[in-house]
Structures are given as C-alpha cells and as structure tokens.
Amino acid sequence: MNLLEILLLFCGFFTVLIVSGVSSQDLSIVVDPPKPSLSQSIFINCTTDVMSKKIQSFSIYRGKEEILTFDPTSRPRVQWSDESLKDHFTFFKDLKKQTTLSLQVKNPVCTDGNIYKCLLSAKNKDPKEAQERVDFYVPKNGVELTQNKATNCFNVDITCIGHAGNPPETMGWFKKTPDHNEFESIDASYITTNMDFSTEDCSNTRKERLVYKPTEDERDLIIKCGFGDMTKEVTMRMPGQRPQDVTLMYKGKPEVGGELELNCTGKITEIHNYTIIFYKRTEMNTQITKIMAAVKDEKSVQLDDCTTMVTKLVTYSPTQEDKGLELMCRITGADRLSSDAMQVIDVQGITPDHVPDGDGDDMDKDNEMDHDDKNTDDNMPDESTVVPEPEPEGSDEDLEPKTEGEPKENKGAKEKPKTDTSVSENSSGMLREYCLLIFATALLVMV
C-alpha cells in the first residue's frame, strides 16, 4: 500500500468519526420511576448521542412551557426560563460519551402531570424531538352503587361511582338472571359516563349511569359494575307500579229492581295477569264482599310504549238489602299491587220494614222504632183481643183447616166455641111431661 492509499484511508476514517459525531442524533426521554407518584421525586432524563460541542441548544419543556435550555456556547450554559423554577426543579448534566440533561421534579403536584419534551438542535441538522407523558399513578379504590327510583316503564336506573385511580380504569357493566351462571356484558349504548379529576390526589372518579329496560324474562335481574375484580352488584326485582287513574262510573237509575252499568277503568304498565274485581258493602253488611256481576265488556287499549288503559263493564241490579250501598272496583297489576275507586249510591225503592234484624230478637238496633219495626213487642196484638174464629158446621176437630201464614203464636191457642145446652134440657122435660100426660089419658080411656 503506497502513501496515497494510506492517506485516503485515514481521511475516510476521520470523516466517518466527524459525521457520526454530528449526524447521530439519537434522542430519548425516560421518566424515572416509570409509575411516578406524589410521594416521591421524579426525574426527566433527556439523552442524545451528539457530543455537547456539536449542540446548538438542548431544551426541556413541560407541555408548551419551556423550563430550561442547555447551550454550550452561552454563559451560563444552562438558561432557566424563569428563575423561580429552580425551587421546584433541579438540573443535572452529563457531558461524557453522551449528552444527558436530567431534570428532577421535587415534591411533585398534580399539575406536574403533563407531556415532557426534549428538543435538540445540532449544527447543520434538523431539530429533533422526543416526548413522554407523566401520569402520577393512583391505584383504583372501590366502587359504589346508587340505585335510583325506577323511571317510566320501570327502567333500571343505576349509577355506579368508581374511584378509577390514575390512569383511570375502564368500568364494566354486566347482567344476569338467577337461573344463569354467567354474566353478560351490557351494551354501552345504555350507559352515560362522566369523569372528574381531582387536583389534590390526581385521582379520577368515573361516574357512569345505566338506564336499561329489562325484558319480560328479566324480572329478577342481577347487575354488576366495577373494575376487573373490584365490583359491586345489586339484585333488581322489578317492582310493579300501582295502577294509575282508577275510576268507577255508573249508568242507570239506582233503584231496587233496576239495572246499573258499572264501568271501571285504570292505567297499568304490564298487560299480563291483571285483574279487575267489583265489590260492595251496605249498612246491613259492613264487610266488603265481592259482587258476582255479569260482565258486559272488557278491553285494553295501548296508550304508549309504557302504559295500557284497561276497562271492565259489568251490570248490577240493586236489591232491598242495598241501603247505604258503596260500590268499589279494584285493579290489581301483575305484581299484585292494586288501586281502588269507590262510588256511594243512594238506592231508591228500599222499604224500611223490609230490612231484617237478622237475629229475631228485635232489640239489636237502637233505631228500630224509627224504622217503624212491625215486630216489636209494643205493637203485638194482645191475646185477650183475639176473636176466635167460629168452627164451620160439620167440621171435624181432627180435620181443622190451617190458614197459610197464620202466626205461630196463635197455633193451638184457638178455643172451640162452647154449645149452649139450656134449650135442649127444657125440651126434654116438656117432652117427658107431654108423654106422661098422653099415657095418663090413655089409661083413663081404657077404664
């Protein structure tokens, strides 16, 4: 190898060293520790392979705010954008084989959580940038469930509050019925999410609300929400709502022997297994009793997605026992919750003395005399005033006819009229004297 070749080889090697010192702009940023917390300092380390003498500027940013810049040609070589930042940050540099700028964040606060950037500008080269986000790690810490009142159509309305930590955990929603072993995910379209960030402890609170209408097969629904193995669950037994706007109307003249049309209507949410029953009570019978009325019509009309109007029309005929009549209809929903409506009806044509006491002693009512009770003792006829009926001629004592409706107290009390015998006795005496006279006369004639 001649001298020229040796010289060219040496120049090429030297050129490679120069180029590698300028063009090798590998730039990295490392956050230490990887999961920083508010309880300890953190370090932002920016490192480049470019030798410090080739660097024009080497800067560290927090978000859009410049913290400091390293410039080998300036004095001092490290320029702070604000001298007050020195109280919060500490700067280190290492200018050996690599150029490293290290920024220590002392006593970090939540606002230190941001994107940190390293910007490098070398001679005759384009600027280069590397960045890393700093999130202060906060572990998740519990889940709370708030069960709100059921909304229209009995939707499940539940709010799940999760202390999601930082970075915030994603919350999951699941459901199952008691006869299933596995939970299934609830579609996200039923869920609304709000996030709150605390600047005190850097934690996130995730508040999610589920509004979901169970199907007919999901009457007893188990709902679970939370983060991974940190969940809460609640069993939702969908309560039925009481029937609403229940009314009872009647048509017809309320009189004994007449006919009334009773119309009971109300609004329900579940059309299955509902009942409409009519009841009554009166002054005589204060217990509410079921009316065995003839059903004339029964129907339902869907008002909207949640409400159905139900109607039942029956006929009822008032009787003499319906004094002080109170009519009632009761609509009972699928979950056995019911609502009532009542009407008080003044039935005409009731005869007061037609109302029985019920026990025959005539002394159980305070107002019997006011009702002109015909069976009181004061109005009973005296036995001495009873005039015996004459016995029909030719009648047999054993074949005496019975009069329908004859009072029981008079049976056997009727005496047989006594026959006057004085006339018969006188006739017999006269006949005897007459016979004796005839006999005496006959004797005289014979003599």
C-alpha positions as a printed Julia matrix, in Angstrom:
447×3 Matrix{Float64}:
    0.0     0.0    0.0
    1.53    3.31  -1.09
    1.46    6.52   0.82
   -1.52    7.92  -1.13
   -3.71    4.95  -0.32
   -2.79    5.2    3.33
   -3.69    8.89   3.34
   -7.07    8.28   1.69
   -7.89    5.52   4.16
   -7.02    7.75   7.1
   -9.14   10.63   5.72
  -12.12    8.33   5.24
  -11.91    7.03   8.78
  -11.6    10.55  10.17
  -14.57   11.68   8.09
  -16.71    8.85   9.46
  -15.85    9.92  13.0
  -16.78   13.53  12.29
  -20.04   12.63  10.56
  -21.01   10.2   13.31
  -20.42   12.91  15.91
  -22.86   15.29  14.21
  -25.41   13.21  12.35
  -26.05   10.63  15.02
  -28.87   12.47  16.71
  -30.5     9.58  18.54
  -32.62   11.25  21.2
  -34.53    9.63  24.05
  -36.52   10.68  27.08
  -37.03    8.49  30.13
  -39.25    9.09  33.17
  -37.96    7.62  36.4
  -39.74    5.93  38.12
  -42.0     4.63  35.34
  -45.1     4.96  37.55
  -44.46    8.16  39.47
  -46.5     9.12  42.5
  -46.94   12.27  44.51
  -45.0    10.8   47.39
  -41.58   10.88  45.7
  -39.48   12.95  43.31
  -39.4    12.12  39.63
  -36.63   12.54  37.06
  -36.99   13.56  33.42
  -33.87   12.3   31.62
  -33.12   13.54  28.09
  -30.18   11.81  26.37
  -28.54   12.25  22.95
  -25.51   10.74  21.26
  -24.48   14.11  19.89
  -21.37   15.46  21.54
  -22.02   18.58  23.57
  -19.73   20.73  21.45
  -21.87   19.97  18.41
  -25.07   21.0   20.17
  -26.59   24.4   19.48
  -29.42   24.03  22.01
  -30.87   21.28  24.13
  -34.17   22.17  25.86
  -36.69   20.58  28.2
  -40.39   21.51  28.03
  -43.37   20.76  30.23
  -46.3    20.94  27.87
  -45.84   24.2   25.99
  -43.81   25.77  28.76
  -40.03   25.83  28.4
  -38.26   25.01  31.63
  -34.6    25.33  30.66
  -32.16   25.25  27.72
  -28.6    23.96  27.55
  -26.36   25.95  25.14
  -22.63   25.1   25.2
  -21.73   28.47  23.69
  -23.62   30.55  26.25
  -22.65   31.62  29.72
  -24.1    30.23  31.83
  -24.66   27.28  29.6
  -27.95   26.41  31.29
  -30.59   29.1   30.9
  -33.79   28.88  33.04
  -36.9    30.36  31.5
  -37.9    31.55  34.97
  -35.53   31.64  37.94
  -38.38   30.7   40.27
  -38.48   27.27  38.62
  -35.25   26.4   40.42
  -37.29   25.97  43.62
  -39.28   23.19  42.05
  -36.74   21.61  39.68
  -33.12   20.55  39.95
  -30.92   20.24  36.86
  -28.09   17.78  36.22
  -25.98   17.27  33.13
  -23.6    14.59  31.97
  -21.34   15.54  29.1
  -19.15   12.46  28.79
  -19.7     9.96  25.99
  -23.3    11.14  25.69
  -25.03   14.37  26.47
  -27.63   13.88  29.19
  -29.83   16.5   30.74
  -31.66   15.38  33.89
  -34.49   17.38  35.42
  -35.63   16.46  38.92
  -39.2    17.35  39.91
  -39.16   17.94  43.65
  -42.34   17.49  45.72
  -44.47   16.87  42.66
  -48.06   18.06  42.44
  -50.86   17.06  40.11
  -50.16   19.92  37.72
  -46.74   18.37  37.09
  -48.54   15.62  35.3
  -48.07   16.61  31.68
  -46.21   15.87  28.48
  -42.48   16.47  28.85
  -40.44   17.09  25.71
  -36.76   17.15  24.85
  -35.8    19.35  21.87
  -32.35   19.0   20.31
  -30.82   21.31  17.73
  -27.37   20.46  16.35
  -25.21   22.29  13.83
  -26.31   21.8   10.23
  -29.06   19.37  11.26
  -32.82   19.5   11.59
  -34.2    19.78  15.12
  -35.22   16.57  16.77
  -37.8    15.96  19.47
  -38.74   13.21  21.95
  -41.58   13.3   24.44
  -43.1    11.3   27.28
  -46.23   11.78  29.28
  -46.03   11.85  33.06
  -49.08   10.49  34.85
  -48.93   10.15  38.58
  -50.01    6.67  39.43
  -53.0     6.39  41.74
  -54.45    2.93  42.38
  -58.17    2.35  41.94
  -60.03    2.42  45.2
  -63.52    0.97  45.38
  -66.87    1.1   43.67
  -70.21    2.43  44.89
  -73.66    1.66  43.51
  -76.55    4.07  43.77
  -79.95    2.69  42.89
  -82.27    5.43  41.74
  -86.04    5.24  41.54
  -87.42    3.44  38.54
  -88.2     5.72  35.65
  -91.06    5.39  33.24
  -91.69    1.84  32.03
  -89.76    0.61  35.07
  -86.33    1.05  33.55
  -83.4     0.07  35.7
  -81.75    3.36  36.66
  -78.44    2.8   38.44
  -75.4     5.0   38.94
  -72.05    3.33  39.5
  -69.34    5.51  41.02
  -65.83    4.16  40.75
  -62.64    5.65  42.16
  -60.8     4.85  38.99
  -57.33    5.94  40.06
  -54.86    7.28  37.54
  -54.55    6.49  34.71
  -58.29    5.86  35.03
  -59.5     2.3   34.82
  -62.29    1.43  32.42
  -65.53    0.41  34.08
  -67.51   -2.64  33.03
  -71.24   -3.37  33.28
  -72.71   -6.87  33.4
  -76.08   -8.55  33.97
  -77.55  -11.99  34.57
  -80.71  -13.59  35.89
  -80.74  -16.02  38.86
  -81.17  -19.03  36.58
  -77.97  -18.21  34.65
  -74.44  -18.82  35.91
  -72.51  -16.4   33.7
  -72.72  -12.62  33.49
  -73.04  -10.99  30.09
  -71.94   -7.5   29.11
  -74.46   -4.69  28.91
  -74.38   -2.72  25.69
  -72.57    0.62  26.07
  -75.47    2.44  24.4
  -77.37    2.2   27.72
  -74.54    3.91  29.63
  -73.52    7.54  30.01
  -70.14    8.46  31.53
  -68.79   11.46  33.41
  -65.21   11.83  34.62
  -63.99   14.04  37.46
  -60.3    14.68  38.06
  -59.07   15.63  41.5
  -56.18   18.1   41.53
  -55.47   17.16  45.13
  -54.61   13.5   44.75
  -54.51   13.16  40.95
  -57.26   10.55  41.02
  -60.13   10.15  38.61
  -63.69    9.46  39.66
  -65.69    7.72  37.0
  -69.44    8.15  37.32
  -71.47    6.01  34.96
  -75.25    5.81  34.75
  -77.12    2.81  33.4
  -80.7     3.25  32.16
  -81.92   -0.09  30.92
  -85.36   -1.61  30.34
  -85.36   -5.3   31.27
  -87.13   -7.78  29.08
  -90.08   -9.85  30.25
  -87.66  -12.65  31.21
  -85.51  -10.33  33.32
  -87.9    -9.61  36.18
  -85.24  -10.53  38.74
  -82.04   -9.07  37.34
  -78.56   -9.08  38.89
  -76.47   -6.12  37.72
  -72.75   -5.74  38.35
  -70.35   -2.88  37.67
  -66.75   -2.06  38.51
  -63.11   -2.56  37.59
  -61.95   -6.09  36.99
  -62.22   -7.97  40.28
  -63.28   -4.82  42.14
  -67.03   -4.79  41.52
  -70.38   -4.25  43.18
  -73.63   -5.94  42.29
  -77.28   -5.46  43.08
  -80.35   -7.61  42.51
  -83.14   -5.68  40.87
  -86.53   -7.21  41.46
  -88.56   -5.04  39.16
  -91.43   -3.72  41.27
  -94.71   -3.2   39.53
  -96.23    0.22  39.69
  -99.68    0.55  41.19
 -102.42    1.05  38.62
 -102.94    4.74  38.0
 -106.05    6.9   37.47
 -108.5     4.21  38.56
 -112.12    5.41  38.25
 -115.55    3.84  38.79
 -118.56    5.24  36.94
 -122.14    4.0   36.71
 -125.07    4.48  34.36
 -128.73    3.77  35.01
 -131.29    4.59  37.68
 -130.21    3.34  41.12
 -133.42    1.72  42.3
 -134.48   -1.66  43.55
 -135.05   -3.96  40.6
 -133.3    -1.61  38.19
 -130.03   -2.25  36.35
 -126.79   -0.33  36.72
 -123.84   -0.42  34.34
 -120.6    -0.23  36.32
 -117.52    0.87  34.37
 -114.06    0.55  35.97
 -111.01    1.97  34.15
 -107.35    2.44  35.0
 -103.82    2.6   33.61
 -101.32   -0.22  34.04
  -97.83   -0.91  32.75
  -97.91   -4.68  32.48
 -100.8    -6.1   30.47
 -100.19   -9.66  31.68
 -102.04  -11.14  34.67
 -104.01   -8.09  35.73
 -107.49   -8.33  37.3
 -110.49   -6.01  37.74
 -112.91   -7.03  40.51
 -116.04   -5.28  41.82
 -117.02   -5.18  45.5
 -119.77   -3.7   47.67
 -120.81   -3.06  51.25
 -124.04   -1.81  52.8
 -125.44   -0.67  56.12
 -126.59   -4.23  56.77
 -123.26   -5.8   55.82
 -120.28   -3.6   56.55
 -117.87   -6.23  55.26
 -116.63   -5.66  51.72
 -117.9    -8.52  49.6
 -117.3    -9.47  46.01
 -120.1    -8.78  43.54
 -120.99  -11.63  41.23
 -121.87   -9.23  38.43
 -122.44  -10.09  34.8
 -119.53   -8.97  32.6
 -120.74   -6.94  29.68
 -117.39   -5.89  28.18
 -113.68   -5.97  29.0
 -110.9    -4.49  26.88
 -107.48   -2.83  26.88
 -106.01   -0.03  24.78
 -102.25    0.62  24.41
 -101.71    4.32  25.11
  -97.93    4.38  24.56
  -94.88    2.15  24.92
  -95.31    2.1   28.68
  -99.0     2.47  29.52
 -102.15    0.49  28.8
 -105.7     1.59  29.59
 -107.85   -1.29  30.85
 -111.65   -1.22  31.15
 -114.26   -3.59  32.53
 -118.03   -3.08  32.19
 -120.48   -5.11  34.29
 -124.18   -4.93  35.16
 -125.63   -4.98  38.67
 -129.23   -4.91  39.98
 -129.75   -3.27  43.4
 -131.85   -5.17  45.95
 -133.78   -4.35  49.12
 -130.61   -5.11  51.12
 -128.58   -2.35  49.38
 -129.39    0.51  51.75
 -126.27    2.69  52.06
 -124.69    0.99  49.05
 -120.96    1.56  48.47
 -119.56    0.13  45.25
 -115.84   -0.35  44.68
 -113.65   -1.63  41.89
 -110.08   -2.82  42.36
 -107.47   -3.13  39.62
 -104.54   -5.39  40.5
 -101.37   -5.47  38.41
  -99.03   -8.31  37.58
  -97.02   -7.74  40.77
 -100.14   -7.83  42.98
 -100.11   -4.1   43.61
 -103.6    -2.66  43.4
 -105.55    0.59  43.33
 -109.22    1.17  44.14
 -112.05    3.5   43.17
 -115.36    3.87  45.03
 -118.87    5.24  44.49
 -121.57    5.76  47.14
 -125.03    5.18  45.64
 -128.4     6.06  47.15
 -130.63    3.19  46.06
 -134.27    4.19  45.75
 -137.26    1.97  46.48
 -135.97    0.29  49.63
 -138.79   -0.44  52.12
 -137.55    0.22  55.66
 -139.56   -2.66  57.24
 -138.11   -4.98  54.62
 -134.75   -4.73  56.27
 -134.48   -7.72  58.67
 -132.7    -7.54  62.01
 -131.06  -10.83  61.38
 -131.41  -12.34  64.88
 -135.19  -12.23  65.58
 -135.0   -10.55  68.99
 -135.92   -7.13  67.68
 -133.7    -5.47  70.26
 -130.32   -5.23  68.5
 -130.92   -1.9   66.76
 -131.08    1.42  68.5
 -133.32    2.89  65.84
 -135.88    0.13  65.42
 -138.76    2.39  66.42
 -137.53    4.98  63.96
 -137.79    2.32  61.3
 -141.4     1.55  62.42
 -140.48   -2.03  63.16
 -143.75   -4.05  62.95
 -142.37   -6.87  65.05
 -141.72   -5.03  68.33
 -143.48   -6.27  71.45
 -145.34   -2.98  71.92
 -147.15   -3.49  68.63
 -148.02   -7.15  69.1
 -151.78   -7.78  69.49
 -152.93   -8.81  72.99
 -154.16  -12.41  73.36
 -157.33  -11.21  75.06
 -158.31   -9.28  71.99
 -158.09  -12.22  69.66
 -161.56  -13.14  68.47
 -161.94  -16.9   67.99
 -162.99  -17.96  64.57
 -166.27  -19.94  64.51
 -165.99  -23.59  63.67
 -167.54  -24.4   60.35
 -170.67  -26.57  60.54
 -169.99  -30.21  60.09
 -166.32  -29.82  60.68
 -164.22  -32.44  62.33
 -161.98  -31.43  65.17
 -159.22  -33.61  63.78
 -159.56  -32.15  60.3
 -159.42  -28.48  61.23
 -158.0   -26.49  58.19
 -154.82  -24.48  58.62
 -154.64  -20.92  57.32
 -151.43  -20.12  55.36
 -149.43  -17.53  57.1
 -151.23  -17.98  60.46
 -148.93  -16.64  63.23
 -147.13  -19.35  65.12
 -148.06  -17.87  68.45
 -151.83  -18.42  67.61
 -151.48  -22.1   66.72
 -153.2   -24.18  69.32
 -154.44  -21.08  71.12
 -157.79  -21.03  69.29
 -160.57  -22.42  71.54
 -163.6   -24.39  70.26
 -166.82  -22.4   70.94
 -168.97  -23.95  73.76
 -172.51  -25.17  72.77
 -175.47  -23.75  74.79
 -177.35  -26.85  76.34
 -180.13  -25.0   78.22
 -182.59  -25.19  75.31
 -182.11  -28.95  74.9
 -182.72  -29.64  78.6
 -186.03  -27.68  78.6
 -187.24  -29.51  75.5
 -186.56  -32.9   77.08
 -188.58  -32.01  80.22
 -191.55  -30.81  78.28
 -191.46  -33.93  76.17
 -191.4   -36.08  79.27
 -194.4   -34.25  80.75
 -196.21  -34.48  77.45
 -195.55  -38.21  77.24
 -196.82  -38.69  80.84
 -199.95  -36.72  80.02
 -200.61  -38.89  76.97
 -200.05  -42.03  78.99
 -202.47  -40.9   81.75
 -205.15  -40.02  79.24
 -204.83  -43.44  77.62
 -205.33  -45.14  80.97
 -208.49  -43.18  81.67
 -209.94  -44.09  78.29
 -209.21  -47.73  78.89
 -211.02  -47.64  82.23
